[in-house]
Amino acid sequence: MLHLRFVSPLLFTAAMLPAQITIADGNMSTTIGAIPATQTAPSFELRADALALNHGFQHGWFYRVAGDSREFALRNLGVVTSGVVVSNDHADVDFADVDSRGLLKVAYDLDVYDSGPASGVVISRVTFMNTTAAPLTVDVFCYTDLDVIGTSGDDICVGSNSSHRVSDPSGVQVELRAIGNDTSMVGAYPSVRNLLTNSVVDDLAGPLPPFAGDYTGAFQWAARTFQPFEQRTFQVIIAVDTVAAAPPIVENYGHGNGSTFEIHTQTTPLQDNTQVRGLTVQVKGALPFSEYRIGTCLGSWPALPFIGGIDLWIDPSLFIGLYGGLTDANGEASLQFYIPPSPYFAGLAAFHQGLYVDGAAPNGFCYFTPGMMTRVGKL
């Protein structure tokens, strides 16, 4: 079973102006360039072998709030922080107030997993939160430009609306797989990017694979309505020469009763491997030295609100436990899970929710977070 204990928070190396970030696991690595101030995607490097051949060019996320006149890139505007967890296989960029509009905050996370000497997976995910007291409808887009083994113009893309499998004469294949998207599009550079960076509203209406040429592609999650303080996660799996049948997944869902108190993972090395690996679940944004609890249960994936109309996002009938104590001087607390290296744990999902005592909360006694799911993977 999972073994749990309380640990102090892991350390981040953070900067107010996000610089280039590289994370790696074995030969598998990715580099995301500095978050740009303009309406474009960051540079992107994707490597999976001992020769460090680069298959990437650009990768980034865009959004549009209902009523906007265009799509917007997640860019370096307002309070933006970034860091790499000490394990070096996880990176994050946090947008405290996206575009300084007072509407959304976003956590952008990257995880990398090696699955062999020349294969592995990068998981790119964004978690949007509505920080207002009214419902908010948002479209989310993920854009990627690939140049397999560093060449452009000779790509072959096959697949479907949710899976773009890109290869070239070298035989290397990179799959871009979106989870739960509505539409997608492929096209030669820079046609797809232009739709997301121009000054008018554009939805992705195809074409879909097959495609031959200089591959670029994007996925769209259309018209998602967020309730006050609700958050949802959008994910794209980037798999190099692996089918990634059961990739590790982290997903936030549901709503809390405030925009500052959060639950998230600091690192997610959940691949079923040959050694015991850890997962840290953290709550942050609470009062310093306040009584807190983190509840954890087992369940199926994907996560669904199992009790409609109330604010409990974990299932008491499947409880692992309720853990707690006092937050630290920064209003943070962490919980460490240890995942045994058994293949029988692949696909296991655990769900988490945090709360802490505060009489100033809207309900008069505590703040609570949305829910979060973590699924053990096997590559």
TIKOL-515635 format. One record per residue (C-alpha): y, z, x; residue in one letter. Coordinates in steps of 0.5 Angstrom, whole numbers. Layout:
PT|Y|Z|X|A
...
//
This chain:
PT|0|0|0|M
PT|7|0|2|L
PT|10|6|6|H
PT|17|8|5|L
PT|21|13|9|R
PT|29|14|9|F
PT|32|11|15|V
PT|40|10|17|S
PT|43|3|16|P
PT|42|-2|21|L
PT|48|-4|25|L
PT|52|-11|24|F
PT|56|-15|29|T
PT|62|-17|25|A
PT|68|-20|25|A
PT|74|-21|20|M
PT|74|-29|22|L
PT|67|-31|22|P
PT|65|-35|28|A
PT|58|-39|29|Q
PT|52|-36|28|I
PT|45|-37|31|T
PT|39|-34|28|I
PT|31|-35|31|A
PT|24|-33|30|D
PT|20|-36|35|G
PT|21|-44|36|N
PT|25|-44|29|M
PT|32|-43|29|S
PT|38|-45|26|T
PT|46|-45|27|T
PT|51|-45|22|I
PT|58|-46|25|G
PT|64|-42|23|A
PT|66|-42|16|I
PT|72|-48|15|P
PT|78|-46|12|A
PT|78|-53|9|T
PT|74|-56|3|Q
PT|68|-58|7|T
PT|61|-55|9|A
PT|60|-52|16|P
PT|56|-55|22|S
PT|49|-54|22|F
PT|43|-54|27|E
PT|36|-54|25|L
PT|31|-53|31|R
PT|23|-52|30|A
PT|20|-54|37|D
PT|20|-52|44|A
PT|24|-58|46|L
PT|29|-55|41|A
PT|30|-62|38|L
PT|36|-62|32|N
PT|35|-64|25|H
PT|41|-62|22|G
PT|48|-64|21|F
PT|52|-60|16|Q
PT|50|-55|11|H
PT|54|-51|6|G
PT|55|-48|-1|W
PT|60|-50|-7|F
PT|62|-48|-13|Y
PT|67|-49|-20|R
PT|69|-44|-25|V
PT|69|-47|-32|A
PT|76|-50|-33|G
PT|77|-52|-25|D
PT|80|-59|-24|S
PT|75|-60|-18|R
PT|69|-56|-14|E
PT|71|-51|-8|F
PT|67|-50|-2|A
PT|66|-43|0|L
PT|71|-43|6|R
PT|75|-38|10|N
PT|80|-36|5|L
PT|81|-28|4|G
PT|77|-23|6|V
PT|71|-26|10|V
PT|66|-22|14|T
PT|60|-24|18|S
PT|54|-21|22|G
PT|47|-22|25|V
PT|42|-16|24|V
PT|40|-13|30|V
PT|33|-17|29|S
PT|36|-24|30|N
PT|32|-27|24|D
PT|38|-25|19|H
PT|45|-27|18|A
PT|50|-26|13|D
PT|57|-28|11|V
PT|61|-24|5|D
PT|66|-27|1|F
PT|70|-21|-2|A
PT|74|-25|-6|D
PT|72|-32|-6|V
PT|79|-36|-5|D
PT|83|-30|-7|S
PT|82|-31|-14|R
PT|80|-25|-17|G
PT|74|-28|-20|L
PT|68|-28|-16|L
PT|65|-25|-10|K
PT|59|-28|-6|V
PT|54|-26|-1|A
PT|51|-32|3|Y
PT|45|-30|7|D
PT|40|-34|12|L
PT|33|-32|14|D
PT|29|-36|19|V
PT|21|-35|19|Y
PT|17|-39|25|D
PT|10|-41|22|S
PT|7|-45|28|G
PT|10|-48|35|P
PT|13|-53|31|A
PT|14|-51|24|S
PT|18|-46|20|G
PT|23|-44|14|V
PT|30|-43|14|V
PT|32|-40|7|I
PT|39|-41|5|S
PT|42|-37|-1|R
PT|48|-35|-4|V
PT|49|-29|-9|T
PT|55|-30|-14|F
PT|58|-24|-18|M
PT|63|-24|-23|N
PT|68|-19|-21|T
PT|72|-19|-28|T
PT|71|-16|-35|A
PT|70|-22|-38|A
PT|64|-27|-38|P
PT|65|-33|-33|L
PT|62|-40|-33|T
PT|60|-42|-26|V
PT|57|-49|-23|D
PT|54|-48|-16|V
PT|52|-53|-11|F
PT|48|-53|-4|C
PT|50|-59|0|Y
PT|46|-61|6|T
PT|46|-67|11|D
PT|40|-68|16|L
PT|39|-72|22|D
PT|32|-72|23|V
PT|31|-71|31|I
PT|38|-72|32|G
PT|38|-80|29|T
PT|42|-82|23|S
PT|41|-88|19|G
PT|33|-88|19|D
PT|31|-83|14|D
PT|26|-84|9|I
PT|27|-79|3|C
PT|22|-78|-2|V
PT|21|-72|-7|G
PT|24|-70|-14|S
PT|30|-67|-17|N
PT|28|-60|-14|S
PT|25|-63|-7|S
PT|28|-68|-2|H
PT|23|-69|3|R
PT|26|-73|9|V
PT|23|-76|15|S
PT|24|-81|20|D
PT|19|-86|25|P
PT|18|-79|29|S
PT|14|-77|24|G
PT|18|-70|23|V
PT|19|-68|16|Q
PT|24|-63|13|V
PT|24|-61|6|E
PT|30|-59|2|L
PT|27|-55|-4|R
PT|32|-52|-9|A
PT|29|-46|-14|I
PT|31|-47|-21|G
PT|36|-52|-20|N
PT|38|-57|-26|D
PT|40|-63|-22|T
PT|41|-66|-15|S
PT|43|-73|-12|M
PT|41|-76|-5|V
PT|46|-82|-2|G
PT|48|-84|5|A
PT|53|-80|9|Y
PT|59|-79|6|P
PT|58|-81|-1|S
PT|55|-74|-4|V
PT|60|-70|1|R
PT|66|-74|-2|N
PT|64|-72|-9|L
PT|64|-65|-7|L
PT|70|-65|-3|T
PT|75|-70|-7|N
PT|80|-67|-12|S
PT|77|-68|-19|V
PT|71|-65|-23|V
PT|64|-68|-21|D
PT|57|-67|-23|D
PT|51|-69|-19|L
PT|48|-74|-24|A
PT|43|-78|-19|G
PT|40|-82|-16|P
PT|34|-78|-14|L
PT|29|-80|-9|P
PT|26|-85|-6|P
PT|32|-86|-1|F
PT|32|-90|5|A
PT|38|-89|10|G
PT|43|-84|13|D
PT|40|-78|8|Y
PT|45|-73|5|T
PT|43|-69|-1|G
PT|46|-64|-6|A
PT|43|-59|-11|F
PT|47|-57|-17|Q
PT|46|-50|-22|W
PT|50|-52|-28|A
PT|54|-48|-33|A
PT|51|-41|-31|R
PT|55|-36|-35|T
PT|56|-29|-32|F
PT|57|-23|-36|Q
PT|62|-18|-33|P
PT|59|-15|-26|F
PT|53|-19|-27|E
PT|50|-23|-20|Q
PT|45|-28|-19|R
PT|42|-31|-13|T
PT|41|-39|-12|F
PT|37|-41|-6|Q
PT|35|-47|-2|V
PT|29|-47|2|I
PT|29|-51|9|I
PT|22|-53|11|A
PT|20|-56|18|V
PT|13|-59|18|D
PT|10|-54|13|T
PT|9|-54|6|V
PT|12|-47|5|A
PT|7|-46|-1|A
PT|9|-38|-1|A
PT|16|-37|2|P
PT|19|-30|3|P
PT|24|-30|-3|I
PT|30|-25|-5|V
PT|33|-25|-11|E
PT|39|-21|-15|N
PT|39|-21|-22|Y
PT|42|-18|-28|G
PT|49|-14|-28|H
PT|52|-7|-26|G
PT|57|-3|-28|N
PT|62|-4|-22|G
PT|64|-10|-17|S
PT|64|-5|-11|T
PT|57|-2|-11|F
PT|52|-7|-9|E
PT|44|-7|-7|I
PT|42|-12|-2|H
PT|37|-13|4|T
PT|40|-12|11|Q
PT|34|-16|14|T
PT|28|-20|10|T
PT|22|-21|15|P
PT|17|-21|9|L
PT|13|-27|12|Q
PT|5|-25|12|D
PT|4|-25|20|N
PT|0|-22|25|T
PT|4|-15|26|Q
PT|7|-10|21|V
PT|14|-12|19|R
PT|19|-9|15|G
PT|24|-9|10|L
PT|31|-5|9|T
PT|34|-5|2|V
PT|41|-2|2|Q
PT|46|0|-3|V
PT|53|0|0|K
PT|60|1|-4|G
PT|58|8|-6|A
PT|62|15|-5|L
PT|61|18|2|P
PT|56|24|1|F
PT|55|22|-6|S
PT|48|24|-9|E
PT|44|17|-10|Y
PT|38|14|-12|R
PT|34|7|-11|I
PT|28|6|-16|G
PT|23|1|-14|T
PT|17|-2|-18|C
PT|12|-8|-17|L
PT|12|-13|-22|G
PT|11|-21|-23|S
PT|16|-26|-20|W
PT|21|-29|-23|P
PT|25|-23|-25|A
PT|26|-23|-32|L
PT|30|-17|-36|P
PT|24|-14|-39|F
PT|28|-9|-44|I
PT|34|-13|-47|G
PT|40|-10|-48|G
PT|40|-4|-44|I
PT|42|-3|-36|D
PT|35|-2|-33|L
PT|33|-7|-28|W
PT|26|-4|-26|I
PT|20|-3|-30|D
PT|18|5|-31|P
PT|11|3|-32|S
PT|10|0|-25|L
PT|14|5|-21|F
PT|13|6|-14|I
PT|18|11|-14|G
PT|25|14|-14|L
PT|28|16|-7|Y
PT|35|19|-6|G
PT|39|24|-2|G
PT|46|23|0|L
PT|50|17|2|T
PT|53|17|9|D
PT|60|17|11|A
PT|61|10|9|N
PT|58|11|2|G
PT|51|7|4|E
PT|44|9|4|A
PT|38|5|6|S
PT|30|5|5|L
PT|25|2|9|Q
PT|19|-1|7|F
PT|13|-3|12|Y
PT|9|-9|10|I
PT|2|-9|13|P
PT|-1|-16|16|P
PT|-6|-17|10|S
PT|-6|-24|7|P
PT|-7|-20|0|Y
PT|0|-18|0|F
PT|3|-25|0|A
PT|6|-26|-7|G
PT|7|-19|-8|L
PT|14|-18|-11|A
PT|18|-11|-11|A
PT|24|-10|-15|F
PT|30|-5|-14|H
PT|36|-2|-17|Q
PT|41|3|-14|G
PT|45|8|-17|L
PT|50|14|-15|Y
PT|53|20|-18|V
PT|61|19|-20|D
PT|64|22|-26|G
PT|69|16|-25|A
PT|64|11|-27|A
PT|65|7|-34|P
PT|59|11|-37|N
PT|62|17|-35|G
PT|57|20|-30|F
PT|54|14|-25|C
PT|55|7|-22|Y
PT|49|3|-22|F
PT|47|-4|-19|T
PT|44|-10|-21|P
PT|37|-11|-20|G
PT|34|-14|-14|M
PT|27|-17|-12|M
PT|24|-18|-6|T
PT|17|-23|-5|R
PT|12|-22|1|V
PT|11|-29|3|G
PT|6|-33|7|K
PT|7|-39|11|L
//
